Structures are given as structure tokens and as C-alpha cells.
């Protein structure tokens, strides 16, 4: 009896991948409470570029949710209370995405191309 052996090699095919994320367009009182109490969320989502030394942060962007998270975390670091009453209209501006570009890399002291 003969047994056939199949050899399978791994093959990677580069297909375009669409990544969809949903930006909160309206901050409801429940979402505001969630943002204030969030321990894992970040206040600014980093934007990277590849360099010879690895990935370099060139900026970040914020959403209404992440701005509330950042304000709550900042108040917590200063041992100050932060409640729903402290949320300003600028923090929860409906559908606004704020992009912050960083002028330089702190590691190499060179100006980044943003």
C-alpha cells in the first residue's frame, strides 16, 4: 500500500483589508459615564510612521469619547474629581476628530515629516 504525502507550504497573499471604525457622533449621558470611568481607554490614538529605528509616533487623533477619557484621566492624576458636569461642549463636539501632529521625535531630535 502506498501513502501519498502532501507538502503544504505557507503562502501569504497581500489583499487590501478595509478596517472600519465607528466614531461616536453623539455623546449620550451613558457614553460620558463610560468614558469617565474607563480605565483602559486612551485619550489620544497614536499615528505612527516607519523609520530605520522602528515605529515613530508622529501624531495622534482624538474623538469625543477619547477627549472625555483624557480629561477624566488628567483630573485623576491631579487628585481632582471629574463628573458629567465637568464635560464641556468642546470635549464632546459632535463628530469632530482632532488630529495633533508632533513637530519632532524626542529620541533623535529631528523634525518629523507629518
Secondary structure as GFF3:
##gff-version 3
##sequence-region A 1 114
A	DSSP	alpha_helix	29	37	.	.	.	ID=ss1
A	DSSP	beta_strand	45	51	.	.	.	ID=ss2
A	DSSP	beta_strand	54	62	.	.	.	ID=ss3
A	DSSP	alpha_helix	64	77	.	.	.	ID=ss4
A	DSSP	three_ten_helix	84	86	.	.	.	ID=ss5
A	DSSP	beta_strand	98	101	.	.	.	ID=ss6
###
